[in-house]
Every structure is written in C-alpha cells, then in structure tokens.
Amino acid sequence: MRRIAGAVLLTCLFPLVLNGQSTPTVDKFKFADAAGARYYNLINQGLVSFSCDVKVNWDTVPKVMLVPAEIAGREGLQATTLRVAQGIRTTAKVEHKYPERTPALAAAAYDPFFSWLSDVVKGFMMTWGAKGMGGPIPGEDNISAVKLDPSGYRVVLVNPGIQLLVTKDYLVTEVLTSATGQDIDEHLSFTPSPQGLLFTRAEAANKQGADWTRIQYDLDYQPVKTLQLPHNVHLIVNDNMDMRFSFENYSAERGTVVRVKALPTQ
C-alpha cells in the first residue's frame, strides 16, 4: 500500500518537475537591489582608482622564493619599492623600483623574485576586486537566474559555470565555479561596518584533475579619504606559503556617482 501511495505521489510531482516548478525563480532585479544594498560598495562610494605601496613581511616569504635573490644582497632586495595601481574597470598593475646604483647582476637576480611577488599581489587584487570592490552581488545584467534554495537563493550567473549560494538574509556564503577540468569551491566571510558588509576572508579549494590547491586569505581595512581599502593581508597556499603583506601610502581618485537603473526585460 505504501509503494502504491509513493507511486501516486511521484506521478503527481513529475509534471511539476517537468514544468520547472520544483525550483521557483525570483525576480533578479529585486534580488540584486535588496542583496547588493547589504554590502560595502567602493564603486557606489565614487572610487575610480587607487595606488599604494606593498610592504612585505620578509620573515614570512617562502625561503625557496628568496634564492638566489637573497644571495645577491638582502639589503637591496628589501629596499626595493613595490607599488600597485588598481582601477574599478582595469586589472592591477604592479611595478617595482630598485635602489639607486643597484648593480646590474644584482638586479638580474632580483627580477624573478619580484616577478613572482607581483603575480601574488595581482592575484590577490583580482580575487579581492571581484568581491570587495563592488560587493559580491553582481549586477542584473550579469545574473542569468535567481532560484530559491533550501537555505536561501542560488544565483546563476551569465558567465557559464559560476553560481553563488546566498542565505535568506542575502549573505553570500559560497561561490561555485566549474570549468573544463577544473572545479573551485570558495567560502566567503564578511564583517559588518557602518556602510555595509566588508569582505574579509576567503577559503577556496581548487580541483584540477587529481590535484588540489587550497588557498585561504584574511584581510582588514584602513580608511583612505573616507574609503575603506585593504590594509593587512594574510595569505596561505597549501603547506607551501604562509605569508603576510600590507598596503600603505595610498593615493585614491574619486569621481561623481551617477546611478542609472536598469529596466527589466519584457
């Protein structure tokens, strides 16, 4: 009798699944407005671009990366200035400047290290920018659909293979990215501030074939002309890196904010 009742129930539910009614969707315009309002948004604060010095905690740099640069002279290595520039619509640019009268042979030994360090900084800026620059909620044009989920919402992006898991009170907890031969599961944390939630932590597991890369970073913020910009960063990659660096001596450019409301498609 129970099997018959179960069969009848499945028969009743099956047309609903076919019609897509088992996963109701939400108006993406209303969702983006309500969810986006919860987060600190540098773009809405008028940020155009910024630049700053990168200060490395040398005791935390992986030893393997300091050879042979350190052999050429640690004093010149640590006296080299590193500066990053970031715009709201551009990728980060990192430049380094060696002390005056640095020998050509020493500079040649330093070059690979600063190329690696520049990649670390640019990688951080890219991942932070996607969640901390304008908040983690994409604009309506970048959202394909918002579906109800037992814990809240599942946001499917226009960019294939990317989904956000969001709680009922609009807290982004997880970003799932799937591509050919690669799957990334990223867990996010945010800290309250008077102007909205600040992105302060990420834990990601990147699976490529049989290989796993686990990345974690924490950051805090500092006020720059009333803007909240990254300050201290603690980056961990597998068991190979446990490194700290900070951003100092900021210069920031602001513009006039003009908000244009997108119209829902008919």
C-alpha positions as CSV (number, residue, x, y, z in Angstrom):
1,M,0.0,0.0,0.0
2,R,2.9,2.4,0.8
3,R,4.5,1.7,-2.5
4,I,1.3,2.5,-4.3
5,A,0.9,5.7,-2.4
6,G,4.5,6.6,-3.2
7,A,4.0,5.9,-6.8
8,V,0.9,8.1,-6.9
9,L,2.9,10.9,-5.2
10,L,5.7,10.7,-7.7
11,T,3.2,10.7,-10.5
12,C,1.7,13.9,-9.2
13,L,5.0,15.6,-8.7
14,F,6.5,14.6,-12.0
15,P,4.7,17.2,-14.2
16,L,5.7,19.9,-11.7
17,V,9.4,18.9,-12.2
18,L,8.9,19.0,-16.0
19,N,7.4,22.4,-15.8
20,G,10.3,23.7,-13.6
21,Q,8.0,24.4,-10.7
22,S,10.2,22.4,-8.3
23,T,12.8,25.3,-8.3
24,P,10.9,28.6,-8.4
25,T,12.8,31.6,-9.6
26,V,13.0,35.1,-8.1
27,D,12.9,38.5,-9.8
28,K,16.6,39.1,-10.4
29,F,16.2,42.9,-10.4
30,K,14.6,43.0,-7.0
31,F,17.1,40.4,-5.7
32,A,20.1,42.4,-6.9
33,D,18.8,45.6,-5.4
34,A,18.0,44.0,-2.0
35,A,21.1,41.9,-1.8
36,G,23.5,44.4,-3.1
37,A,22.4,47.0,-0.6
38,R,23.8,44.9,2.2
39,Y,27.4,45.2,1.1
40,Y,30.0,48.0,1.2
41,N,30.5,49.1,-2.4
42,L,33.5,51.2,-3.3
43,I,32.1,51.9,-6.8
44,N,29.0,53.5,-5.2
45,Q,31.3,55.5,-2.9
46,G,32.8,57.1,-6.0
47,L,36.1,55.2,-6.3
48,V,37.8,55.5,-9.7
49,S,41.2,54.1,-9.0
50,F,43.9,53.8,-6.3
51,S,47.6,53.1,-5.9
52,C,49.6,52.1,-2.9
53,D,52.9,50.6,-1.7
54,V,53.2,46.9,-1.0
55,K,55.1,46.2,2.3
56,V,56.2,42.6,2.7
57,N,56.8,40.9,6.0
58,W,60.1,39.3,4.9
59,D,60.1,36.8,7.7
60,T,57.0,35.2,6.1
61,V,58.3,35.0,2.5
62,P,58.8,31.3,1.4
63,K,62.5,30.7,1.7
64,V,62.6,28.9,-1.7
65,M,61.5,32.1,-3.4
66,L,64.3,34.2,-1.9
67,V,67.0,32.1,-3.5
68,P,69.1,33.3,-5.5
69,A,67.7,36.8,-4.9
70,E,68.9,36.9,-1.3
71,I,72.4,35.8,-2.3
72,A,72.6,39.0,-4.4
73,G,72.1,41.0,-1.3
74,R,69.2,41.1,1.1
75,E,69.6,44.8,1.9
76,G,69.0,45.8,-1.8
77,L,66.1,43.3,-2.0
78,Q,64.3,44.7,1.0
79,A,65.0,48.3,-0.1
80,T,63.2,47.8,-3.4
81,T,59.9,49.6,-3.6
82,L,56.8,47.8,-4.9
83,R,53.7,49.7,-5.9
84,V,50.3,48.5,-7.2
85,A,47.7,50.5,-9.2
86,Q,44.1,49.4,-9.5
87,G,41.1,50.8,-11.3
88,I,37.5,49.8,-10.9
89,R,37.4,48.5,-14.5
90,T,41.0,47.5,-15.0
91,T,43.3,44.8,-13.8
92,A,46.0,45.6,-11.3
93,K,49.4,46.8,-12.4
94,V,52.4,46.2,-10.2
95,E,55.8,48.0,-10.6
96,H,59.0,47.7,-8.6
97,K,61.9,50.1,-8.4
98,Y,65.4,49.1,-7.3
99,P,67.5,51.3,-5.1
100,E,69.8,53.7,-7.0
101,R,73.2,52.2,-8.0
102,T,71.9,48.6,-7.8
103,P,74.4,46.5,-9.8
104,A,73.1,45.0,-13.0
105,L,73.9,41.5,-11.8
106,A,72.0,42.0,-8.6
107,A,69.0,43.4,-10.5
108,A,69.1,40.4,-12.7
109,A,69.0,38.1,-9.6
110,Y,66.1,40.1,-8.1
111,D,64.0,40.2,-11.2
112,P,62.5,36.6,-10.9
113,F,61.6,37.2,-7.3
114,F,59.7,40.4,-8.0
115,S,58.0,38.9,-11.0
116,W,56.7,36.2,-8.6
117,L,55.8,38.7,-5.9
118,S,54.0,40.9,-8.5
119,D,51.9,37.8,-9.5
120,V,51.0,37.2,-5.9
121,V,49.8,40.8,-5.4
122,K,47.9,40.8,-8.8
123,G,46.2,37.5,-7.9
124,F,45.1,39.0,-4.6
125,M,43.8,42.1,-6.2
126,M,41.9,40.1,-8.8
127,T,40.1,37.9,-6.3
128,W,39.5,40.7,-3.8
129,G,38.2,43.0,-6.6
130,A,35.6,40.5,-7.6
131,K,34.0,40.5,-4.1
132,G,35.3,43.6,-2.3
133,M,35.3,46.3,-5.0
134,G,31.6,46.5,-5.7
135,G,30.4,43.8,-3.3
136,P,29.9,40.1,-4.2
137,I,26.4,40.5,-5.7
138,P,26.7,41.0,-9.5
139,G,24.6,43.5,-11.4
140,E,21.3,42.4,-13.0
141,D,22.9,42.2,-16.4
142,N,25.4,39.5,-15.1
143,I,22.7,37.4,-13.5
144,S,21.0,34.7,-15.6
145,A,18.6,33.5,-12.9
146,V,17.9,33.5,-9.1
147,K,16.5,30.3,-7.8
148,L,15.0,29.5,-4.4
149,D,17.2,27.2,-2.4
150,P,16.5,25.4,0.9
151,S,19.0,27.8,2.6
152,G,18.1,30.9,0.6
153,Y,19.0,31.5,-3.0
154,R,21.1,30.0,-5.8
155,V,22.3,32.7,-8.2
156,V,23.2,31.5,-11.6
157,L,25.5,34.0,-13.4
158,V,25.6,34.8,-17.1
159,N,29.2,33.7,-17.1
160,P,28.9,29.9,-17.6
161,G,29.7,27.7,-14.7
162,I,29.5,30.2,-11.9
163,Q,26.9,30.1,-9.1
164,L,26.5,31.9,-5.8
165,L,24.9,30.4,-2.7
166,V,23.2,33.2,-0.7
167,T,21.3,33.0,2.6
168,K,17.8,34.3,3.1
169,D,19.2,37.5,4.5
170,Y,21.4,38.0,1.5
171,L,24.7,36.8,2.9
172,V,26.9,35.2,0.2
173,T,28.4,32.1,1.7
174,E,29.8,30.2,-1.2
175,V,30.9,30.6,-4.8
176,L,31.0,27.6,-7.1
177,T,32.9,27.7,-10.3
178,S,33.0,24.8,-12.8
179,A,35.1,24.7,-16.0
180,T,36.6,22.1,-18.2
181,G,39.0,20.1,-16.0
182,Q,38.6,22.5,-13.0
183,D,36.2,23.0,-10.1
184,I,36.5,25.7,-7.4
185,D,34.6,25.8,-4.2
186,E,35.1,29.1,-2.4
187,H,33.7,30.0,1.0
188,L,33.4,33.7,1.9
189,S,33.2,35.7,5.2
190,F,32.2,39.3,5.7
191,T,32.5,41.7,8.6
192,P,29.8,44.4,9.4
193,S,30.7,48.1,9.0
194,P,28.5,51.2,9.2
195,Q,28.4,51.4,5.4
196,G,27.8,47.7,4.8
197,L,29.4,44.3,4.9
198,L,33.2,44.2,4.2
199,F,34.7,41.2,2.5
200,T,37.3,39.9,5.0
201,R,38.0,36.2,4.3
202,A,38.1,33.5,1.6
203,E,38.8,29.8,1.7
204,A,39.0,28.1,-1.6
205,A,39.6,24.6,-2.8
206,N,40.6,24.3,-6.5
207,K,40.5,20.9,-8.0
208,Q,42.3,20.3,-11.3
209,G,42.2,16.6,-12.3
210,A,43.6,14.8,-9.3
211,D,45.4,17.8,-7.9
212,W,44.1,20.1,-5.2
213,T,45.1,23.7,-4.4
214,R,43.8,25.1,-1.1
215,I,44.0,28.9,-0.7
216,Q,43.0,31.0,2.3
217,Y,43.4,34.7,2.9
218,D,42.2,37.1,5.6
219,L,42.3,40.9,5.3
220,D,41.4,44.0,7.2
221,Y,40.8,47.6,6.0
222,Q,42.0,51.1,6.6
223,P,40.3,54.5,5.9
224,V,41.6,56.4,2.9
225,K,39.7,59.7,2.3
226,T,36.6,58.0,3.9
227,L,37.0,55.0,1.7
228,Q,37.7,51.5,3.2
229,L,40.6,49.9,1.3
230,P,42.7,46.8,2.0
231,H,45.4,47.0,4.7
232,N,46.8,43.8,6.1
233,V,46.7,40.5,4.2
234,H,47.5,37.0,5.5
235,L,47.8,34.5,2.6
236,I,48.1,30.7,2.9
237,V,48.5,28.4,0.0
238,N,48.6,24.6,0.8
239,D,51.5,23.9,3.0
240,N,53.9,25.9,0.8
241,M,53.1,29.5,1.8
242,D,52.0,31.3,5.0
243,M,52.8,34.9,4.0
244,R,51.8,38.4,5.2
245,F,51.9,41.7,3.4
246,S,50.2,45.1,3.7
247,F,49.2,48.1,1.6
248,E,50.4,51.5,2.7
249,N,50.7,55.1,1.4
250,Y,47.5,55.1,-0.6
251,S,46.6,57.6,-3.3
252,A,42.9,57.4,-4.3
253,E,40.9,59.1,-7.1
254,R,37.2,59.6,-6.7
255,G,34.5,60.7,-9.2
256,T,30.9,61.7,-9.3
257,V,28.5,58.8,-8.8
258,V,25.7,58.6,-11.4
259,R,23.2,55.8,-10.8
260,V,21.3,54.5,-13.8
261,K,18.6,52.0,-13.0
262,A,18.4,49.1,-15.4
263,L,14.9,48.3,-16.8
264,P,13.6,44.8,-16.6
265,T,13.3,43.0,-19.9
266,Q,9.8,42.2,-21.1
